[in-house]
Amino acid sequence: MKSGSVDLQSVSFLLSQPASGCFQETENSMNVNLTKDSISQFSQLLKVVGTAKNGAQSSLRNLEFHLVEWELQQVKDLRVLIKNNPSIKQLMFRRNKFSAECLSELSDGLRKNKNIKEIMLSESGIGSEGAGVLASALKDNHSLEELQIWEDSIGSREQKSCLK
């Protein structure tokens, strides 16, 4: 994603922040801080990035989401963003919250994705059922190289299912 002369490779979205704003963390990365009151802006940002023209998105590699309480429309917007940005290789979710419906929608999008190489979920409360939904979807995804689930209370059966 290009912003003026900036060639972004990584964008981090941090929700539940005291003030909204964005800043360039490094030459190739940007943090977007959003308050809970600006959740509609988060949806709009996902749409804008997801529908950008090919030249504007060719360098975007990593997306990180912190403290996001996902709504169904936001997950749908994320699916479009991932589908329209084949250069995205890594998704990271830290301390996010997904409803069963949102996790199912995300899993369906990941099932068909041929570009993402790494997915990390940390303290996102997906539990055993969520891990099972992800594992089922990812069985059809042959491009994924790494799935990390940290501190998410999954059982040994789901761990084995994710490894297959």
C-alpha positions, 0 to 999 in steps of 0.5 A: 500500500502506498501512501504518498511516497511511503511504501507500507508493508505492515499495518497494525490496527489498535482498537480501544485506544484513548485517542484515534490517530495514526503514525508511521512507526518505521519506514514501512509500517504504520499503526492506526489507533482507534477509540471504541467510538470510532469503530465505523472508521475501522470498517471504512479503513478495511474497505478502503484498503480492500478496494485499493487499485493493484499498484497501491497494495502490492507491497502490503505484507502484514496485517495486525489487529489488537483488541478488536471486538469483531462484528460480522461486517468487519470480518466480511470487509477483512475477507475482501481486503485479503482477497484483493491483496495477494501480497498479504502473507501474515495475519496476526490477531492479539487479544481480539474477540470473535463471535462464533459467526465471525470466526466462521466467516473468517475461516471460510475466507481463509479456506479459499485463500492461496496467499497467506502463509502465517496466521497467529492468534494470541489471547483471542479466546477462540477456545476449543470450538473456534480452533475446530472451526479454523482447523476444519477450514484450513484443511483445504488451504494448502498454502498456509505454512504456519498457524500459531494459537497462543493462550486460547484455551484449546484442548488436545483434540483441537491441537491435533486437528490443527496439526493435520 
